[in-house]
């Protein structure tokens, strides 16, 4: 979900372009199958964090473009901050005191 939302931060994309961007953003670690990707897109759309931007027909095939909503932008940014905070716990020098930061700061 995170990489799909991150991919859409650059503007509307269709399914194949989203899949390619997810693979690039994750350094090849995340490569969802077509069925998995469209299931993710459907759930994100139902939650209101992405929406269908437009549809077109290319070479006789329907192509649906998705875009991230303001709610989706807030969600992916919050998740990035959460992951950054989690990583900082692991990456801090051994024995360094733990200083919790308020969530969202």
GUDOLUM-662320 format. One record per residue (C-alpha): x, y, z. Coordinates in steps of 0.2 Angstrom, whole numbers, plus 5000, padded with zeros to 4 digits. Layout:
N
c1 | c2 | c3
X | Y | Z
...
//
This chain:
105
c1 | c2 | c3
5000 | 5000 | 5000
5014 | 5012 | 5005
5023 | 5011 | 4988
5007 | 5012 | 4978
5003 | 5028 | 4987
5021 | 5034 | 4985
5020 | 5030 | 4967
5005 | 5041 | 4964
5012 | 5056 | 4973
5020 | 5061 | 4956
5003 | 5062 | 4947
4990 | 5050 | 4940
4996 | 5033 | 4933
4988 | 5018 | 4926
4990 | 5000 | 4933
5006 | 4995 | 4923
5015 | 5011 | 4927
5010 | 5010 | 4945
5018 | 4992 | 4946
5034 | 4998 | 4937
5035 | 5013 | 4949
5032 | 5002 | 4964
5046 | 4990 | 4959
5058 | 5005 | 4956
5054 | 5014 | 4973
5056 | 4998 | 4982
5073 | 4993 | 4974
5064 | 4978 | 4966
5059 | 4971 | 4983
5040 | 4974 | 4980
5033 | 4967 | 4964
5014 | 4964 | 4966
5006 | 4953 | 4954
4992 | 4961 | 4943
4978 | 4953 | 4953
4986 | 4959 | 4969
4989 | 4977 | 4963
4971 | 4979 | 4957
4965 | 4972 | 4973
4976 | 4985 | 4982
4970 | 4999 | 4971
4951 | 4994 | 4973
4953 | 4994 | 4992
4963 | 5011 | 4992
4949 | 5018 | 4981
4935 | 5012 | 4993
4945 | 5020 | 5007
4945 | 5037 | 4998
4964 | 5038 | 4998
4965 | 5037 | 4979
4952 | 5040 | 4965
4950 | 5036 | 4947
4957 | 5051 | 4938
4952 | 5046 | 4920
4949 | 5031 | 4909
4955 | 5029 | 4891
4956 | 5015 | 4878
4973 | 5011 | 4871
4975 | 4998 | 4857
4958 | 4992 | 4861
4961 | 4990 | 4880
4954 | 5000 | 4894
4966 | 5010 | 4904
4961 | 5017 | 4921
4972 | 5031 | 4929
4972 | 5033 | 4947
4977 | 5048 | 4957
4981 | 5051 | 4976
4969 | 5061 | 4986
4973 | 5074 | 5000
4968 | 5060 | 5012
4980 | 5048 | 5004
4994 | 5061 | 5004
4992 | 5064 | 5022
4992 | 5045 | 5025
5008 | 5041 | 5015
5017 | 5056 | 5024
5012 | 5050 | 5041
5018 | 5032 | 5037
5034 | 5039 | 5031
5037 | 5048 | 5047
5032 | 5033 | 5057
5045 | 5022 | 5047
5058 | 5036 | 5049
5055 | 5036 | 5068
5056 | 5017 | 5069
5072 | 5017 | 5059
5080 | 5030 | 5070
5078 | 5018 | 5085
5088 | 5005 | 5076
5101 | 5017 | 5069
5105 | 5027 | 5084
5122 | 5023 | 5092
5122 | 5009 | 5104
5119 | 5015 | 5122
5112 | 5032 | 5117
5097 | 5037 | 5127
5080 | 5035 | 5120
5071 | 5051 | 5118
5053 | 5048 | 5112
5046 | 5061 | 5100
5028 | 5065 | 5100
5018 | 5056 | 5086
5018 | 5067 | 5070
5032 | 5078 | 5075
//
